[in-house]
Amino acid sequence: MKVTIIGLGLIGGSIAIKLKEANFATTITGVDKSKANQEKALKLNIVDTIAELEKGIKDANLIVLAIPVDAIKLLLPGVLDLVTDKQVVMEMGSTKQEILASVDQHPKRGRLVACHPMAGTEYSGPEAAIPNLYDGKNMVFCDVTKTDEDAFELAENVCEALEMKPIFMHAKEHDLHAAYVSHISHITSFGLALTVLEKEKSQGRIFELASGGFASTVRLAKSSPEMWVPIFEQNREHVLEVLREQLKQLQHFHDLLEKEDYPAVHKLIKQANKIKRIIK
Amino acid sequence: MKVTIIGLGLIGGSIAIKLKEANFATTITGVDKSKANQEKALKLNIVDTIAELEKGIKDANLIVLAIPVDAIKLLLPGVLDLVTDKQVVMEMGSTKQEILASVDQHPKRGRLVACHPMAGTEYSGPEAAIPNLYDGKNMVFCDVTKTDEDAFELAENVCEALEMKPIFMHAKEHDLHAAYVSHISHITSFGLALTVLEKEKSQGRIFELASGGFASTVRLAKSSPEMWVPIFEQNREHVLEVLREQLKQLQHFHDLLEKEDYPAVHKLIKQANKIKRIIK
């Protein structure tokens, strides 16, 4: 199986490493607009060869799109224009509705499998790619009824090679849920980082008190704007909905503390503790 | 050196294990109002013996208070009443101003060392205690000029035995900084957990999309109200200040997204990314 990966960052690079390791891919061709990423990916043995977009597509059985969601929306129609009825395209975007709407009527829509691997770190670039990023994680497949059966079967095999668990959703449901558990976590961390960095300007030494708890909560604030601004743009309505809910919850916490209603604060924390059911 | 630890949870239990391991303590006596904690601490070999509060204080060279901050405030004057000029008391509270104000005029104030070890996890109880919790972390000493020289020297030796780095602050400065890097992280996580748990009621499957990023940001929401409500109560003014700043930052993010000013969102994330300087 010849695989071409478009986008040699954390997501694409980690797919490349694992598909090679699992003997799923015989050859991996890399496509990336950044010369530096091309060189790093070759040097780190993430890909066997580098190609221009058109040639990379032409030579592959499977094409994986692992680039920011604005770039996916831009490139995907052209990629589908180029593929034959034997080739399969998997796009790995963190949003689905806008991307899928943009190719809904495309004659090659059946060759596309819309995926979202629920895995990542706050790092980016080929040097962030790791072999076991996906082990045991969920792979979301969206609107698979619009995908040809053979194309979906191939994608299922990729999922298995990555050691991921397949789950199925409508694009709309996916985007709402992603806003609630993934996108809001990032905004929460960005907000915390901004709050604390602002205070540091007048207070200097505040980071001497930073411990593991702070590090964990603020970790995602290291995530890149190149990836995240397009996600917030494409999923704007859901993100605004959850952000309003988050503001409401924090305002409520603030008001209870302001009026010194400690039994109510206690109850609120007890309620929040129920997250133990989800996060072990 | 005979050490008595009052409060056999994560903090006290981890101190006990390490001081024994480092041959700093010859005997460790445990004091805890919970019968279950007493039994667990004995069974896990965290303490050598269990005693009532008065007896535990009488027999020790060093007394460590590792209980919630409301309990410290309540017990500390009575503990100082009982100690001689040869004994030393270290209190490990996460807040300092109210606790120290409550014993400011106490005739034995010099025997007290006010400490805050900047380490912890979201778990509690003797079973959460681990030997290396403190390795390489900061130990904050507050208002040490009010502590007798020999008492502070002993506390420095404890700090060394725990392999911690000593740093020094005024109580007021400590409480402000703790609000900004520790207390707000917890409120942020509680808020996120409440937001998401609320949505789950109508949407069901949202946690299928939870990945490592969500788990990391929401981790602290597992923290217990018994520990945290008293911290928010004692540090209320600083916590309200930072919570208002956090609300302002999130509202600003919301407004930029609402009016679709993506270049400004990009700039905000770039600014938040500067946290990389602090959190490696």
Chai-1 contact restraints between the chains, C-beta under 6 A:
chainA,res_idxA,chainB,res_idxB,connection_type,confidence,min_distance_angstrom,max_distance_angstrom,comment,restraint_id
A,M118,B,L209,contact,1.0,0.0,6.0,A-B,restraint_1
A,M118,B,S211,contact,1.0,0.0,6.0,A-B,restraint_2
A,A119,B,S211,contact,1.0,0.0,6.0,A-B,restraint_3
A,N138,B,E208,contact,1.0,0.0,6.0,A-B,restraint_4
A,I167,B,E208,contact,1.0,0.0,6.0,A-B,restraint_5
A,H177,B,I206,contact,1.0,0.0,6.0,A-B,restraint_6
A,H177,B,L209,contact,1.0,0.0,6.0,A-B,restraint_7
A,A178,B,L209,contact,1.0,0.0,6.0,A-B,restraint_8
A,Y180,B,V196,contact,1.0,0.0,6.0,A-B,restraint_9
A,Y180,B,K199,contact,1.0,0.0,6.0,A-B,restraint_10
A,Y180,B,I206,contact,1.0,0.0,6.0,A-B,restraint_11
A,V181,B,I206,contact,1.0,0.0,6.0,A-B,restraint_12
A,V181,B,L209,contact,1.0,0.0,6.0,A-B,restraint_13
A,V181,B,A210,contact,1.0,0.0,6.0,A-B,restraint_14
A,V181,B,F214,contact,1.0,0.0,6.0,A-B,restraint_15
A,S185,B,G213,contact,1.0,0.0,6.0,A-B,restraint_16
A,S185,B,F214,contact,1.0,0.0,6.0,A-B,restraint_17
A,S185,B,T217,contact,1.0,0.0,6.0,A-B,restraint_18
A,I187,B,F253,contact,1.0,0.0,6.0,A-B,restraint_19
A,T188,B,T188,contact,1.0,0.0,6.0,A-B,restraint_20
A,T188,B,L192,contact,1.0,0.0,6.0,A-B,restraint_21
A,T188,B,T217,contact,1.0,0.0,6.0,A-B,restraint_22
A,S189,B,T217,contact,1.0,0.0,6.0,A-B,restraint_23
A,F190,B,I269,contact,1.0,0.0,6.0,A-B,restraint_24
A,F190,B,A272,contact,1.0,0.0,6.0,A-B,restraint_25
A,G191,B,Q246,contact,1.0,0.0,6.0,A-B,restraint_26
A,G191,B,Q249,contact,1.0,0.0,6.0,A-B,restraint_27
A,G191,B,L250,contact,1.0,0.0,6.0,A-B,restraint_28
A,L192,B,T188,contact,1.0,0.0,6.0,A-B,restraint_29
A,A193,B,A272,contact,1.0,0.0,6.0,A-B,restraint_30
A,A193,B,I275,contact,1.0,0.0,6.0,A-B,restraint_31
A,L194,B,Q249,contact,1.0,0.0,6.0,A-B,restraint_32
A,L194,B,A272,contact,1.0,0.0,6.0,A-B,restraint_33
A,T195,B,E245,contact,1.0,0.0,6.0,A-B,restraint_34
A,T195,B,Q246,contact,1.0,0.0,6.0,A-B,restraint_35
A,T195,B,Q249,contact,1.0,0.0,6.0,A-B,restraint_36
A,V196,B,Y180,contact,1.0,0.0,6.0,A-B,restraint_37
A,L197,B,K274,contact,1.0,0.0,6.0,A-B,restraint_38
A,K199,B,Y180,contact,1.0,0.0,6.0,A-B,restraint_39
A,I206,B,H177,contact,1.0,0.0,6.0,A-B,restraint_40
A,I206,B,Y180,contact,1.0,0.0,6.0,A-B,restraint_41
A,I206,B,V181,contact,1.0,0.0,6.0,A-B,restraint_42
A,F207,B,I278,contact,1.0,0.0,6.0,A-B,restraint_43
A,E208,B,N138,contact,1.0,0.0,6.0,A-B,restraint_44
A,E208,B,I167,contact,1.0,0.0,6.0,A-B,restraint_45
A,L209,B,M118,contact,1.0,0.0,6.0,A-B,restraint_46
A,L209,B,H177,contact,1.0,0.0,6.0,A-B,restraint_47
A,L209,B,A178,contact,1.0,0.0,6.0,A-B,restraint_48
A,L209,B,V181,contact,1.0,0.0,6.0,A-B,restraint_49
A,A210,B,V181,contact,1.0,0.0,6.0,A-B,restraint_50
A,S211,B,M118,contact,1.0,0.0,6.0,A-B,restraint_51
A,S211,B,A119,contact,1.0,0.0,6.0,A-B,restraint_52
A,G213,B,S185,contact,1.0,0.0,6.0,A-B,restraint_53
A,G213,B,L220,contact,1.0,0.0,6.0,A-B,restraint_54
A,F214,B,V181,contact,1.0,0.0,6.0,A-B,restraint_55
A,F214,B,S185,contact,1.0,0.0,6.0,A-B,restraint_56
A,A215,B,I279,contact,1.0,0.0,6.0,A-B,restraint_57
A,S216,B,S216,contact,1.0,0.0,6.0,A-B,restraint_58
A,S216,B,R219,contact,1.0,0.0,6.0,A-B,restraint_59
A,T217,B,S185,contact,1.0,0.0,6.0,A-B,restraint_60
A,T217,B,T188,contact,1.0,0.0,6.0,A-B,restraint_61
A,T217,B,S189,contact,1.0,0.0,6.0,A-B,restraint_62
A,T217,B,T217,contact,1.0,0.0,6.0,A-B,restraint_63
A,V218,B,I275,contact,1.0,0.0,6.0,A-B,restraint_64
A,R219,B,S216,contact,1.0,0.0,6.0,A-B,restraint_65
A,L220,B,G213,contact,1.0,0.0,6.0,A-B,restraint_66
A,A221,B,A272,contact,1.0,0.0,6.0,A-B,restraint_67
A,A221,B,I275,contact,1.0,0.0,6.0,A-B,restraint_68
A,K222,B,K276,contact,1.0,0.0,6.0,A-B,restraint_69
A,P225,B,H266,contact,1.0,0.0,6.0,A-B,restraint_70
A,P225,B,I269,contact,1.0,0.0,6.0,A-B,restraint_71
A,P225,B,K270,contact,1.0,0.0,6.0,A-B,restraint_72
A,V229,B,Y262,contact,1.0,0.0,6.0,A-B,restraint_73
A,V229,B,V265,contact,1.0,0.0,6.0,A-B,restraint_74
A,V229,B,H266,contact,1.0,0.0,6.0,A-B,restraint_75
A,F232,B,L257,contact,1.0,0.0,6.0,A-B,restraint_76
A,E233,B,Y262,contact,1.0,0.0,6.0,A-B,restraint_77
A,L243,B,H254,contact,1.0,0.0,6.0,A-B,restraint_78
A,E245,B,T195,contact,1.0,0.0,6.0,A-B,restraint_79
A,Q246,B,G191,contact,1.0,0.0,6.0,A-B,restraint_80
A,Q246,B,T195,contact,1.0,0.0,6.0,A-B,restraint_81
A,L247,B,L250,contact,1.0,0.0,6.0,A-B,restraint_82
A,Q249,B,G191,contact,1.0,0.0,6.0,A-B,restraint_83
A,Q249,B,L194,contact,1.0,0.0,6.0,A-B,restraint_84
A,Q249,B,T195,contact,1.0,0.0,6.0,A-B,restraint_85
A,L250,B,G191,contact,1.0,0.0,6.0,A-B,restraint_86
A,L250,B,L247,contact,1.0,0.0,6.0,A-B,restraint_87
A,F253,B,I187,contact,1.0,0.0,6.0,A-B,restraint_88
A,H254,B,L243,contact,1.0,0.0,6.0,A-B,restraint_89
A,L257,B,F232,contact,1.0,0.0,6.0,A-B,restraint_90
A,Y262,B,V229,contact,1.0,0.0,6.0,A-B,restraint_91
A,Y262,B,E233,contact,1.0,0.0,6.0,A-B,restraint_92
A,V265,B,V229,contact,1.0,0.0,6.0,A-B,restraint_93
A,H266,B,P225,contact,1.0,0.0,6.0,A-B,restraint_94
A,H266,B,V229,contact,1.0,0.0,6.0,A-B,restraint_95
A,I269,B,F190,contact,1.0,0.0,6.0,A-B,restraint_96
A,I269,B,P225,contact,1.0,0.0,6.0,A-B,restraint_97
A,K270,B,P225,contact,1.0,0.0,6.0,A-B,restraint_98
A,A272,B,F190,contact,1.0,0.0,6.0,A-B,restraint_99
A,A272,B,A193,contact,1.0,0.0,6.0,A-B,restraint_100
A,A272,B,L194,contact,1.0,0.0,6.0,A-B,restraint_101
A,A272,B,A221,contact,1.0,0.0,6.0,A-B,restraint_102
A,K274,B,L197,contact,1.0,0.0,6.0,A-B,restraint_103
A,I275,B,A193,contact,1.0,0.0,6.0,A-B,restraint_104
A,I275,B,V218,contact,1.0,0.0,6.0,A-B,restraint_105
A,I275,B,A221,contact,1.0,0.0,6.0,A-B,restraint_106
A,K276,B,K222,contact,1.0,0.0,6.0,A-B,restraint_107
A,I278,B,F207,contact,1.0,0.0,6.0,A-B,restraint_108
A,I279,B,A215,contact,1.0,0.0,6.0,A-B,restraint_109
